[in-house]
Amino acid sequence: MRPVVSEVAEQETAVDFYYVDVDQNPELADKFGIRSIPTLIRIQNGKETNRSLGLISEKEVKEFAHSE
């Protein structure tokens, strides 16, 4: 997923993307209830607004980034 998300991040400058290695940050994985990889979480104004589990296409990442 990293290459796909990186490509979208270059195109979508109005959205910030962050990567977290859950093996290196287990407390953060627990905080967000991450149980499968990859997991994308959309956070807006400090609140989770959407979650995607598993591989998705570049088009789907773009749609996810702008979902409510």
Backbone atoms as SQL, in Angstrom:
CREATE TABLE atoms (id INTEGER PRIMARY KEY, chain TEXT, resi INTEGER, resn TEXT, atom TEXT, x REAL, y REAL, z REAL);
INSERT INTO atoms VALUES
  (1, 'A', 1, 'MET', 'N', 0.813, -1.202, 0.000),
  (2, 'A', 1, 'MET', 'CA', 0.000, 0.000, 0.000),
  (3, 'A', 1, 'MET', 'C', 0.854, 1.262, 0.000),
  (4, 'A', 2, 'ARG', 'N', 2.058, 1.181, 0.568),
  (5, 'A', 2, 'ARG', 'CA', 2.857, 2.399, 0.686),
  (6, 'A', 2, 'ARG', 'C', 3.076, 3.091, -0.659),
  (7, 'A', 3, 'PRO', 'N', 3.447, 2.367, -1.743),
  (8, 'A', 3, 'PRO', 'CA', 3.636, 3.073, -3.015),
  (9, 'A', 3, 'PRO', 'C', 2.364, 3.752, -3.518),
  (10, 'A', 4, 'VAL', 'N', 1.226, 3.103, -3.334),
  (11, 'A', 4, 'VAL', 'CA', -0.045, 3.683, -3.779),
  (12, 'A', 4, 'VAL', 'C', -0.367, 4.927, -2.956),
  (13, 'A', 5, 'VAL', 'N', -0.264, 4.820, -1.645),
  (14, 'A', 5, 'VAL', 'CA', -0.580, 5.961, -0.779),
  (15, 'A', 5, 'VAL', 'C', 0.419, 7.095, -1.015),
  (16, 'A', 6, 'SER', 'N', 1.680, 6.777, -1.227),
  (17, 'A', 6, 'SER', 'CA', 2.689, 7.811, -1.502),
  (18, 'A', 6, 'SER', 'C', 2.357, 8.572, -2.772),
  (19, 'A', 7, 'GLU', 'N', 1.907, 7.853, -3.783),
  (20, 'A', 7, 'GLU', 'CA', 1.524, 8.490, -5.041),
  (21, 'A', 7, 'GLU', 'C', 0.343, 9.428, -4.826),
  (22, 'A', 8, 'VAL', 'N', -0.646, 8.984, -4.105),
  (23, 'A', 8, 'VAL', 'CA', -1.815, 9.828, -3.820),
  (24, 'A', 8, 'VAL', 'C', -1.403, 11.028, -2.975),
  (25, 'A', 9, 'ALA', 'N', -0.527, 10.823, -1.998),
  (26, 'A', 9, 'ALA', 'CA', -0.077, 11.913, -1.131),
  (27, 'A', 9, 'ALA', 'C', 0.607, 13.019, -1.928),
  (28, 'A', 10, 'GLU', 'N', 1.324, 12.645, -2.975),
  (29, 'A', 10, 'GLU', 'CA', 1.971, 13.654, -3.831),
  (30, 'A', 10, 'GLU', 'C', 0.934, 14.467, -4.600),
  (31, 'A', 11, 'GLN', 'N', -0.165, 13.846, -4.956),
  (32, 'A', 11, 'GLN', 'CA', -1.203, 14.506, -5.754),
  (33, 'A', 11, 'GLN', 'C', -2.194, 15.290, -4.892),
  (34, 'A', 12, 'GLU', 'N', -2.451, 14.808, -3.704),
  (35, 'A', 12, 'GLU', 'CA', -3.486, 15.380, -2.825),
  (36, 'A', 12, 'GLU', 'C', -2.837, 16.230, -1.731),
  (37, 'A', 13, 'THR', 'N', -2.463, 17.438, -2.060),
  (38, 'A', 13, 'THR', 'CA', -1.733, 18.278, -1.106),
  (39, 'A', 13, 'THR', 'C', -2.619, 18.848, 0.003),
  (40, 'A', 14, 'ALA', 'N', -3.939, 18.777, -0.153),
  (41, 'A', 14, 'ALA', 'CA', -4.841, 19.289, 0.876),
  (42, 'A', 14, 'ALA', 'C', -5.052, 18.287, 2.011),
  (43, 'A', 15, 'VAL', 'N', -4.505, 17.076, 1.848),
  (44, 'A', 15, 'VAL', 'CA', -4.672, 16.010, 2.835),
  (45, 'A', 15, 'VAL', 'C', -3.291, 15.579, 3.307),
  (46, 'A', 16, 'ASP', 'N', -3.131, 15.398, 4.613),
  (47, 'A', 16, 'ASP', 'CA', -1.866, 14.901, 5.160),
  (48, 'A', 16, 'ASP', 'C', -1.954, 13.395, 5.355),
  (49, 'A', 17, 'PHE', 'N', -0.907, 12.695, 4.965),
  (50, 'A', 17, 'PHE', 'CA', -0.832, 11.251, 5.121),
  (51, 'A', 17, 'PHE', 'C', 0.316, 10.919, 6.059),
  (52, 'A', 18, 'TYR', 'N', 0.090, 9.959, 6.942),
  (53, 'A', 18, 'TYR', 'CA', 1.115, 9.519, 7.886),
  (54, 'A', 18, 'TYR', 'C', 1.178, 7.994, 7.877),
  (55, 'A', 19, 'TYR', 'N', 2.382, 7.468, 8.024),
  (56, 'A', 19, 'TYR', 'CA', 2.577, 6.028, 8.114),
  (57, 'A', 19, 'TYR', 'C', 2.987, 5.679, 9.530),
  (58, 'A', 20, 'VAL', 'N', 2.460, 4.584, 10.027),
  (59, 'A', 20, 'VAL', 'CA', 2.840, 4.116, 11.355),
  (60, 'A', 20, 'VAL', 'C', 3.213, 2.641, 11.248),
  (61, 'A', 21, 'ASP', 'N', 4.397, 2.294, 11.724),
  (62, 'A', 21, 'ASP', 'CA', 4.814, 0.899, 11.815),
  (63, 'A', 21, 'ASP', 'C', 4.250, 0.362, 13.130),
  (64, 'A', 22, 'VAL', 'N', 3.217, -0.469, 13.041),
  (65, 'A', 22, 'VAL', 'CA', 2.548, -0.927, 14.254),
  (66, 'A', 22, 'VAL', 'C', 3.432, -1.835, 15.103),
  (67, 'A', 23, 'ASP', 'N', 4.438, -2.464, 14.491),
  (68, 'A', 23, 'ASP', 'CA', 5.380, -3.268, 15.272),
  (69, 'A', 23, 'ASP', 'C', 6.257, -2.376, 16.145),
  (70, 'A', 24, 'GLN', 'N', 6.557, -1.187, 15.656),
  (71, 'A', 24, 'GLN', 'CA', 7.382, -0.239, 16.394),
  (72, 'A', 24, 'GLN', 'C', 6.547, 0.650, 17.320),
  (73, 'A', 25, 'ASN', 'N', 5.242, 0.707, 17.078),
  (74, 'A', 25, 'ASN', 'CA', 4.343, 1.579, 17.849),
  (75, 'A', 25, 'ASN', 'C', 3.094, 0.819, 18.287),
  (76, 'A', 26, 'PRO', 'N', 3.244, -0.224, 19.079),
  (77, 'A', 26, 'PRO', 'CA', 2.073, -1.030, 19.460),
  (78, 'A', 26, 'PRO', 'C', 1.035, -0.263, 20.273),
  (79, 'A', 27, 'GLU', 'N', 1.477, 0.742, 21.039),
  (80, 'A', 27, 'GLU', 'CA', 0.500, 1.504, 21.819),
  (81, 'A', 27, 'GLU', 'C', -0.420, 2.304, 20.929),
  (82, 'A', 28, 'LEU', 'N', 0.113, 2.845, 19.840),
  (83, 'A', 28, 'LEU', 'CA', -0.711, 3.598, 18.901),
  (84, 'A', 28, 'LEU', 'C', -1.673, 2.657, 18.172),
  (85, 'A', 29, 'ALA', 'N', -1.190, 1.473, 17.821),
  (86, 'A', 29, 'ALA', 'CA', -2.065, 0.477, 17.188),
  (87, 'A', 29, 'ALA', 'C', -3.210, 0.109, 18.133),
  (88, 'A', 30, 'ASP', 'N', -2.906, -0.059, 19.410),
  (89, 'A', 30, 'ASP', 'CA', -3.946, -0.366, 20.389),
  (90, 'A', 30, 'ASP', 'C', -4.928, 0.789, 20.530),
  (91, 'A', 31, 'LYS', 'N', -4.403, 2.007, 20.574),
  (92, 'A', 31, 'LYS', 'CA', -5.256, 3.192, 20.734),
  (93, 'A', 31, 'LYS', 'C', -6.298, 3.280, 19.624),
  (94, 'A', 32, 'PHE', 'N', -5.880, 2.940, 18.399),
  (95, 'A', 32, 'PHE', 'CA', -6.786, 3.038, 17.257),
  (96, 'A', 32, 'PHE', 'C', -7.441, 1.702, 16.909),
  (97, 'A', 33, 'GLY', 'N', -7.186, 0.666, 17.701),
  (98, 'A', 33, 'GLY', 'CA', -7.826, -0.618, 17.473),
  (99, 'A', 33, 'GLY', 'C', -7.431, -1.277, 16.172),
  (100, 'A', 34, 'ILE', 'N', -6.191, -1.093, 15.773),
  (101, 'A', 34, 'ILE', 'CA', -5.713, -1.679, 14.525),
  (102, 'A', 34, 'ILE', 'C', -5.405, -3.152, 14.761),
  (103, 'A', 35, 'ARG', 'N', -6.105, -4.015, 14.020),
  (104, 'A', 35, 'ARG', 'CA', -5.936, -5.454, 14.155),
  (105, 'A', 35, 'ARG', 'C', -5.499, -6.113, 12.854),
  (106, 'A', 36, 'SER', 'N', -5.592, -5.376, 11.745),
  (107, 'A', 36, 'SER', 'CA', -5.149, -5.924, 10.470),
  (108, 'A', 36, 'SER', 'C', -4.369, -4.870, 9.698),
  (109, 'A', 37, 'ILE', 'N', -3.503, -5.375, 8.828),
  (110, 'A', 37, 'ILE', 'CA', -2.637, -4.505, 8.044),
  (111, 'A', 37, 'ILE', 'C', -2.905, -4.808, 6.566),
  (112, 'A', 38, 'PRO', 'N', -3.051, -3.821, 5.706),
  (113, 'A', 38, 'PRO', 'CA', -3.039, -2.397, 6.012),
  (114, 'A', 38, 'PRO', 'C', -4.386, -1.893, 6.526),
  (115, 'A', 39, 'THR', 'N', -4.308, -0.878, 7.332),
  (116, 'A', 39, 'THR', 'CA', -5.487, -0.158, 7.806),
  (117, 'A', 39, 'THR', 'C', -5.282, 1.319, 7.506),
  (118, 'A', 40, 'LEU', 'N', -6.244, 1.919, 6.857),
  (119, 'A', 40, 'LEU', 'CA', -6.230, 3.366, 6.637),
  (120, 'A', 40, 'LEU', 'C', -7.292, 3.966, 7.543),
  (121, 'A', 41, 'ILE', 'N', -6.926, 5.029, 8.231),
  (122, 'A', 41, 'ILE', 'CA', -7.874, 5.724, 9.097),
  (123, 'A', 41, 'ILE', 'C', -7.904, 7.191, 8.694),
  (124, 'A', 42, 'ARG', 'N', -9.087, 7.699, 8.445),
  (125, 'A', 42, 'ARG', 'CA', -9.240, 9.122, 8.127),
  (126, 'A', 42, 'ARG', 'C', -9.641, 9.828, 9.411),
  (127, 'A', 43, 'ILE', 'N', -8.864, 10.843, 9.769),
  (128, 'A', 43, 'ILE', 'CA', -9.138, 11.622, 10.973),
  (129, 'A', 43, 'ILE', 'C', -9.338, 13.070, 10.557),
  (130, 'A', 44, 'GLN', 'N', -10.435, 13.629, 11.014),
  (131, 'A', 44, 'GLN', 'CA', -10.735, 15.031, 10.724),
  (132, 'A', 44, 'GLN', 'C', -11.151, 15.688, 12.026),
  (133, 'A', 45, 'ASN', 'N', -10.527, 16.809, 12.327),
  (134, 'A', 45, 'ASN', 'CA', -10.807, 17.540, 13.565),
  (135, 'A', 45, 'ASN', 'C', -10.647, 16.643, 14.794),
  (136, 'A', 46, 'GLY', 'N', -9.646, 15.768, 14.749),
  (137, 'A', 46, 'GLY', 'CA', -9.335, 14.923, 15.889),
  (138, 'A', 46, 'GLY', 'C', -10.220, 13.707, 16.070),
  (139, 'A', 47, 'LYS', 'N', -11.135, 13.478, 15.129),
  (140, 'A', 47, 'LYS', 'CA', -12.042, 12.341, 15.249),
  (141, 'A', 47, 'LYS', 'C', -11.956, 11.450, 14.012),
  (142, 'A', 48, 'GLU', 'N', -12.046, 10.145, 14.256),
  (143, 'A', 48, 'GLU', 'CA', -12.049, 9.199, 13.141),
  (144, 'A', 48, 'GLU', 'C', -13.347, 9.362, 12.359),
  (145, 'A', 49, 'THR', 'N', -13.208, 9.555, 11.040),
  (146, 'A', 49, 'THR', 'CA', -14.385, 9.716, 10.194),
  (147, 'A', 49, 'THR', 'C', -14.556, 8.572, 9.209),
  (148, 'A', 50, 'ASN', 'N', -13.506, 7.755, 9.018),
  (149, 'A', 50, 'ASN', 'CA', -13.608, 6.631, 8.102),
  (150, 'A', 50, 'ASN', 'C', -12.462, 5.673, 8.365),
  (151, 'A', 51, 'ARG', 'N', -12.655, 4.402, 7.999),
  (152, 'A', 51, 'ARG', 'CA', -11.638, 3.371, 8.179),
  (153, 'A', 51, 'ARG', 'C', -11.740, 2.405, 7.016),
  (154, 'A', 52, 'SER', 'N', -10.582, 1.990, 6.501),
  (155, 'A', 52, 'SER', 'CA', -10.526, 1.010, 5.422),
  (156, 'A', 52, 'SER', 'C', -9.537, -0.077, 5.816),
  (157, 'A', 53, 'LEU', 'N', -9.945, -1.329, 5.659),
  (158, 'A', 53, 'LEU', 'CA', -9.088, -2.465, 5.969),
  (159, 'A', 53, 'LEU', 'C', -8.744, -3.202, 4.688),
  (160, 'A', 54, 'GLY', 'N', -7.479, -3.564, 4.532),
  (161, 'A', 54, 'GLY', 'CA', -7.051, -4.326, 3.365),
  (162, 'A', 54, 'GLY', 'C', -6.574, -3.439, 2.228),
  (163, 'A', 55, 'LEU', 'N', -6.122, -4.102, 1.173),
  (164, 'A', 55, 'LEU', 'CA', -5.593, -3.391, 0.010),
  (165, 'A', 55, 'LEU', 'C', -6.704, -2.719, -0.767),
  (166, 'A', 56, 'ILE', 'N', -6.429, -1.485, -1.202),
  (167, 'A', 56, 'ILE', 'CA', -7.361, -0.764, -2.059),
  (168, 'A', 56, 'ILE', 'C', -6.570, -0.090, -3.167),
  (169, 'A', 57, 'SER', 'N', -7.250, 0.260, -4.239),
  (170, 'A', 57, 'SER', 'CA', -6.612, 0.861, -5.405),
  (171, 'A', 57, 'SER', 'C', -6.285, 2.341, -5.168),
  (172, 'A', 58, 'GLU', 'N', -5.515, 2.905, -6.075),
  (173, 'A', 58, 'GLU', 'CA', -5.186, 4.334, -5.990),
  (174, 'A', 58, 'GLU', 'C', -6.463, 5.174, -6.043),
  (175, 'A', 59, 'LYS', 'N', -7.380, 4.817, -6.914),
  (176, 'A', 59, 'LYS', 'CA', -8.652, 5.544, -7.020),
  (177, 'A', 59, 'LYS', 'C', -9.402, 5.481, -5.692),
  (178, 'A', 60, 'GLU', 'N', -9.421, 4.299, -5.071),
  (179, 'A', 60, 'GLU', 'CA', -10.121, 4.142, -3.803),
  (180, 'A', 60, 'GLU', 'C', -9.439, 4.930, -2.685),
  (181, 'A', 61, 'VAL', 'N', -8.106, 5.020, -2.710),
  (182, 'A', 61, 'VAL', 'CA', -7.383, 5.823, -1.711),
  (183, 'A', 61, 'VAL', 'C', -7.775, 7.288, -1.857),
  (184, 'A', 62, 'LYS', 'N', -7.858, 7.772, -3.094),
  (185, 'A', 62, 'LYS', 'CA', -8.263, 9.158, -3.326),
  (186, 'A', 62, 'LYS', 'C', -9.673, 9.411, -2.807),
  (187, 'A', 63, 'GLU', 'N', -10.585, 8.486, -3.101),
  (188, 'A', 63, 'GLU', 'CA', -11.960, 8.630, -2.625),
  (189, 'A', 63, 'GLU', 'C', -12.008, 8.577, -1.102),
  (190, 'A', 64, 'PHE', 'N', -11.220, 7.688, -0.516),
  (191, 'A', 64, 'PHE', 'CA', -11.166, 7.555, 0.930),
  (192, 'A', 64, 'PHE', 'C', -10.658, 8.851, 1.575),
  (193, 'A', 65, 'ALA', 'N', -9.653, 9.455, 0.987),
  (194, 'A', 65, 'ALA', 'CA', -9.061, 10.676, 1.533),
  (195, 'A', 65, 'ALA', 'C', -10.067, 11.817, 1.609),
  (196, 'A', 66, 'HIS', 'N', -11.046, 11.785, 0.731),
  (197, 'A', 66, 'HIS', 'CA', -12.031, 12.880, 0.677),
  (198, 'A', 66, 'HIS', 'C', -13.404, 12.463, 1.198),
  (199, 'A', 67, 'SER', 'N', -13.495, 11.283, 1.774),
  (200, 'A', 67, 'SER', 'CA', -14.764, 10.805, 2.304),
  (201, 'A', 67, 'SER', 'C', -15.094, 11.505, 3.612),
  (202, 'A', 68, 'GLU', 'N', -16.318, 11.446, 3.994),
  (203, 'A', 68, 'GLU', 'CA', -16.765, 12.068, 5.255),
  (204, 'A', 68, 'GLU', 'C', -17.047, 11.027, 6.273);
